[in-house]
Amino acid sequence: MGYFGDCFYNVAISPDGQTMASSGADNTVKVWQIATGQLLQTNIGHRGLVISVAFSPDGKTLASSSIDGTIKLWRTNC
């Protein structure tokens, strides 16, 4: 599992430990199933490198921030 040179800029693990969110230079936030490495979701909307990701305590929302100066909230499909 990996993209953008096989490394992620930042990762976060969901509260239930089942999924991982990653950010990178492709300006997206991706959500992966940890057990299988399957890509579950790709969130597109930032216009620059996504530098951080974090799950809400209930795991239903994912926050991301970018060098473009924006913070976005995403509903997780997991």
Secondary structure, 3 states (H helix, E strand, C coil): CCCCCCCCCEEEECCCCCEEEEECCCCEEEEEECCCCCEEEEEECCCCCEEEEEECCCCCEEEEEECCCCEEEEECCC
